[in-house]
Amino acid sequence: MPEEPAEEWTKFVIDITDAHGERFYKEVAREEVEAASARARAEAEAPIVILGPSSPAT
């Protein structure tokens, strides 16, 4: 288990190179992570609506 960081983080970096030398590099800001987490949390808490055969067409 990694130790807790000494400072608050502001971004993280994904840097992957595959066996063919193709590189994927992406910096992700903390704000992006927090916004995506909030969207996912809201979506998970939203009610699920199941329409049956007698439901009006939308």
N, CA, C and O atoms as a GROMACS GRO file, in nm:
protein
  232
    1MET      N    1   0.084  -0.117   0.000
    1MET     CA    2   0.000   0.000   0.000
    1MET      C    3   0.090   0.124   0.000
    1MET      O    4   0.175   0.139   0.087
    2PRO      N    5   0.070   0.212  -0.098
    2PRO     CA    6   0.154   0.333  -0.101
    2PRO      C    7   0.123   0.425   0.017
    2PRO      O    8   0.013   0.424   0.072
    3GLU      N    9   0.221   0.502   0.053
    3GLU     CA   10   0.201   0.600   0.160
    3GLU      C   11   0.114   0.714   0.109
    3GLU      O   12   0.105   0.738  -0.011
    4GLU      N   13   0.050   0.782   0.203
    4GLU     CA   14  -0.030   0.900   0.168
    4GLU      C   15   0.064   1.010   0.119
    4GLU      O   16   0.173   1.026   0.174
    5PRO      N   17   0.024   1.088   0.018
    5PRO     CA   18   0.110   1.196  -0.028
    5PRO      C   19   0.123   1.305   0.079
    5PRO      O   20   0.031   1.327   0.157
    6ALA      N   21   0.237   1.370   0.082
    6ALA     CA   22   0.261   1.476   0.180
    6ALA      C   23   0.182   1.602   0.148
    6ALA      O   24   0.151   1.680   0.237
    7GLU      N   25   0.149   1.621   0.021
    7GLU     CA   26   0.076   1.740  -0.024
    7GLU      C   27  -0.051   1.699  -0.096
    7GLU      O   28  -0.064   1.585  -0.142
    8GLU      N   29  -0.145   1.793  -0.105
    8GLU     CA   30  -0.265   1.770  -0.186
    8GLU      C   31  -0.223   1.760  -0.332
    8GLU      O   32  -0.136   1.834  -0.378
    9TRP      N   33  -0.284   1.668  -0.405
    9TRP     CA   34  -0.248   1.652  -0.545
    9TRP      C   35  -0.334   1.743  -0.631
    9TRP      O   36  -0.449   1.771  -0.598
   10THR      N   37  -0.276   1.790  -0.742
   10THR     CA   38  -0.347   1.878  -0.835
   10THR      C   39  -0.371   1.811  -0.970
   10THR      O   40  -0.459   1.852  -1.045
   11LYS      N   41  -0.293   1.707  -1.000
   11LYS     CA   42  -0.309   1.633  -1.125
   11LYS      C   43  -0.235   1.501  -1.113
   11LYS      O   44  -0.153   1.481  -1.023
   12PHE      N   45  -0.266   1.409  -1.207
   12PHE     CA   46  -0.185   1.289  -1.220
   12PHE      C   47  -0.159   1.266  -1.368
   12PHE      O   48  -0.229   1.320  -1.453
   13VAL      N   49  -0.059   1.185  -1.396
   13VAL     CA   50  -0.017   1.162  -1.534
   13VAL      C   51  -0.028   1.012  -1.563
   13VAL      O   52   0.016   0.928  -1.485
   14ILE      N   53  -0.088   0.982  -1.679
   14ILE     CA   54  -0.090   0.846  -1.731
   14ILE      C   55   0.008   0.844  -1.847
   14ILE      O   56  -0.008   0.920  -1.943
   15ASP      N   57   0.108   0.760  -1.840
   15ASP     CA   58   0.210   0.753  -1.944
   15ASP      C   59   0.238   0.605  -1.972
   15ASP      O   60   0.308   0.539  -1.895
   16ILE      N   61   0.183   0.554  -2.082
   16ILE     CA   62   0.194   0.412  -2.117
   16ILE      C   63   0.254   0.399  -2.256
   16ILE      O   64   0.213   0.468  -2.349
   17THR      N   65   0.352   0.311  -2.269
   17THR     CA   66   0.407   0.277  -2.400
   17THR      C   67   0.388   0.128  -2.421
   17THR      O   68   0.430   0.047  -2.338
   18ASP      N   69   0.323   0.091  -2.532
   18ASP     CA   70   0.298  -0.051  -2.556
   18ASP      C   71   0.418  -0.119  -2.620
   18ASP      O   72   0.520  -0.055  -2.646
   19ALA      N   73   0.405  -0.248  -2.645
   19ALA     CA   74   0.515  -0.327  -2.700
   19ALA      C   75   0.556  -0.283  -2.840
   19ALA      O   76   0.666  -0.315  -2.884
   20HIS      N   77   0.469  -0.211  -2.910
   20HIS     CA   78   0.498  -0.164  -3.046
   20HIS      C   79   0.554  -0.023  -3.046
   20HIS      O   80   0.578   0.034  -3.152
   21GLY      N   81   0.575   0.034  -2.927
   21GLY     CA   82   0.630   0.170  -2.918
   21GLY      C   83   0.525   0.279  -2.924
   21GLY      O   84   0.560   0.397  -2.920
   22GLU      N   85   0.397   0.242  -2.934
   22GLU     CA   86   0.290   0.342  -2.934
   22GLU      C   87   0.276   0.396  -2.793
   22GLU      O   88   0.269   0.321  -2.696
   23ARG      N   89   0.272   0.528  -2.783
   23ARG     CA   90   0.267   0.592  -2.651
   23ARG      C   91   0.134   0.662  -2.629
   23ARG      O   92   0.081   0.729  -2.717
   24PHE      N   93   0.081   0.644  -2.507
   24PHE     CA   94  -0.038   0.717  -2.463
   24PHE      C   95   0.005   0.801  -2.345
   24PHE      O   96   0.058   0.749  -2.246
   25TYR      N   97  -0.016   0.933  -2.353
   25TYR     CA   98   0.022   1.024  -2.247
   25TYR      C   99  -0.096   1.116  -2.220
   25TYR      O  100  -0.149   1.178  -2.312
   26LYS      N  101  -0.136   1.125  -2.095
   26LYS     CA  102  -0.251   1.209  -2.060
   26LYS      C  103  -0.230   1.265  -1.920
   26LYS      O  104  -0.202   1.190  -1.826
   27GLU      N  105  -0.245   1.396  -1.906
   27GLU     CA  106  -0.246   1.459  -1.775
   27GLU      C  107  -0.392   1.484  -1.738
   27GLU      O  108  -0.469   1.534  -1.819
   28VAL      N  109  -0.428   1.450  -1.616
   28VAL     CA  110  -0.565   1.466  -1.569
   28VAL      C  111  -0.563   1.556  -1.446
   28VAL      O  112  -0.499   1.524  -1.346
   29ALA      N  113  -0.634   1.667  -1.454
   29ALA     CA  114  -0.640   1.762  -1.343
   29ALA      C  115  -0.737   1.713  -1.236
   29ALA      O  116  -0.833   1.642  -1.266
   30ARG      N  117  -0.711   1.751  -1.114
   30ARG     CA  118  -0.797   1.713  -1.002
   30ARG      C  119  -0.942   1.756  -1.026
   30ARG      O  120  -1.035   1.683  -0.995
   31GLU      N  121  -0.960   1.876  -1.084
   31GLU     CA  122  -1.094   1.926  -1.112
   31GLU      C  123  -1.171   1.834  -1.206
   31GLU      O  124  -1.291   1.814  -1.190
   32GLU      N  125  -1.100   1.777  -1.305
   32GLU     CA  126  -1.163   1.684  -1.399
   32GLU      C  127  -1.209   1.557  -1.326
   32GLU      O  128  -1.319   1.507  -1.352
   33VAL      N  129  -1.126   1.507  -1.236
   33VAL     CA  130  -1.159   1.386  -1.161
   33VAL      C  131  -1.279   1.413  -1.070
   33VAL      O  132  -1.371   1.331  -1.063
   34GLU      N  133  -1.278   1.526  -1.001
   34GLU     CA  134  -1.389   1.559  -0.911
   34GLU      C  135  -1.519   1.579  -0.986
   34GLU      O  136  -1.625   1.536  -0.939
   35ALA      N  137  -1.514   1.644  -1.103
   35ALA     CA  138  -1.635   1.664  -1.184
   35ALA      C  139  -1.689   1.531  -1.235
   35ALA      O  140  -1.810   1.508  -1.230
   36ALA      N  141  -1.602   1.444  -1.283
   36ALA     CA  142  -1.645   1.313  -1.333
   36ALA      C  143  -1.703   1.229  -1.219
   36ALA      O  144  -1.802   1.158  -1.239
   37SER      N  145  -1.643   1.236  -1.101
   37SER     CA  146  -1.695   1.163  -0.985
   37SER      C  147  -1.834   1.213  -0.947
   37SER      O  148  -1.923   1.133  -0.915
   38ALA      N  149  -1.853   1.344  -0.950
   38ALA     CA  150  -1.984   1.401  -0.916
   38ALA      C  151  -2.090   1.357  -1.018
   38ALA      O  152  -2.202   1.324  -0.980
   39ARG      N  153  -2.054   1.356  -1.148
   39ARG     CA  154  -2.149   1.312  -1.251
   39ARG      C  155  -2.185   1.165  -1.231
   39ARG      O  156  -2.302   1.128  -1.240
   40ALA      N  157  -2.086   1.081  -1.204
   40ALA     CA  158  -2.111   0.938  -1.184
   40ALA      C  159  -2.196   0.915  -1.059
   40ALA      O  160  -2.285   0.829  -1.060
   41ARG      N  161  -2.170   0.990  -0.954
   41ARG     CA  162  -2.248   0.976  -0.830
   41ARG      C  163  -2.394   1.016  -0.855
   41ARG      O  164  -2.485   0.947  -0.810
   42ALA      N  165  -2.415   1.126  -0.926
   42ALA     CA  166  -2.551   1.171  -0.956
   42ALA      C  167  -2.624   1.070  -1.044
   42ALA      O  168  -2.743   1.043  -1.022
   43GLU      N  169  -2.554   1.014  -1.141
   43GLU     CA  170  -2.616   0.914  -1.230
   43GLU      C  171  -2.652   0.789  -1.151
   43GLU      O  172  -2.758   0.730  -1.174
   44ALA      N  173  -2.566   0.747  -1.060
   44ALA     CA  174  -2.592   0.627  -0.981
   44ALA      C  175  -2.710   0.646  -0.887
   44ALA      O  176  -2.781   0.550  -0.855
   45GLU      N  177  -2.732   0.769  -0.841
   45GLU     CA  178  -2.840   0.797  -0.747
   45GLU      C  179  -2.972   0.829  -0.817
   45GLU      O  180  -3.076   0.836  -0.751
   46ALA      N  181  -2.970   0.847  -0.948
   46ALA     CA  182  -3.091   0.881  -1.023
   46ALA      C  183  -3.185   0.760  -1.026
   46ALA      O  184  -3.140   0.645  -1.030
   47PRO      N  185  -3.315   0.786  -1.023
   47PRO     CA  186  -3.409   0.674  -1.029
   47PRO      C  187  -3.403   0.604  -1.166
   47PRO      O  188  -3.373   0.665  -1.268
   48ILE      N  189  -3.432   0.476  -1.164
   48ILE     CA  190  -3.437   0.398  -1.287
   48ILE      C  191  -3.583   0.388  -1.330
   48ILE      O  192  -3.668   0.342  -1.253
   49VAL      N  193  -3.611   0.430  -1.451
   49VAL     CA  194  -3.747   0.427  -1.503
   49VAL      C  195  -3.756   0.315  -1.606
   49VAL      O  196  -3.680   0.313  -1.704
   50ILE      N  197  -3.848   0.224  -1.584
   50ILE     CA  198  -3.870   0.113  -1.677
   50ILE      C  199  -4.007   0.133  -1.739
   50ILE      O  200  -4.108   0.134  -1.669
   51LEU      N  201  -4.011   0.148  -1.870
   51LEU     CA  202  -4.137   0.167  -1.940
   51LEU      C  203  -4.189   0.034  -1.990
   51LEU      O  204  -4.116  -0.046  -2.048
   52GLY      N  205  -4.317   0.012  -1.966
   52GLY     CA  206  -4.381  -0.111  -2.010
   52GLY      C  207  -4.449  -0.091  -2.142
   52GLY      O  208  -4.447   0.019  -2.198
   53PRO      N  209  -4.511  -0.198  -2.196
   53PRO     CA  210  -4.575  -0.190  -2.327
   53PRO      C  211  -4.692  -0.092  -2.333
   53PRO      O  212  -4.725  -0.043  -2.441
   54SER      N  213  -4.756  -0.062  -2.218
   54SER     CA  214  -4.868   0.031  -2.220
   54SER      C  215  -4.824   0.174  -2.191
   54SER      O  216  -4.909   0.262  -2.179
   55SER      N  217  -4.695   0.199  -2.178
   55SER     CA  218  -4.645   0.334  -2.154
   55SER      C  219  -4.659   0.418  -2.279
   55SER      O  220  -4.644   0.366  -2.390
   56PRO      N  221  -4.686   0.547  -2.264
   56PRO     CA  222  -4.697   0.634  -2.382
   56PRO      C  223  -4.561   0.644  -2.452
   56PRO      O  224  -4.456   0.641  -2.388
   57ALA      N  225  -4.566   0.657  -2.584
   57ALA     CA  226  -4.441   0.670  -2.663
   57ALA      C  227  -4.375   0.803  -2.630
   57ALA      O  228  -4.443   0.903  -2.607
   58THR      N  229  -4.243   0.802  -2.627
   58THR     CA  230  -4.170   0.927  -2.596
   58THR      C  231  -4.098   0.977  -2.716
   58THR      O  232  -4.031   1.080  -2.709
   0.00000   0.00000   0.00000
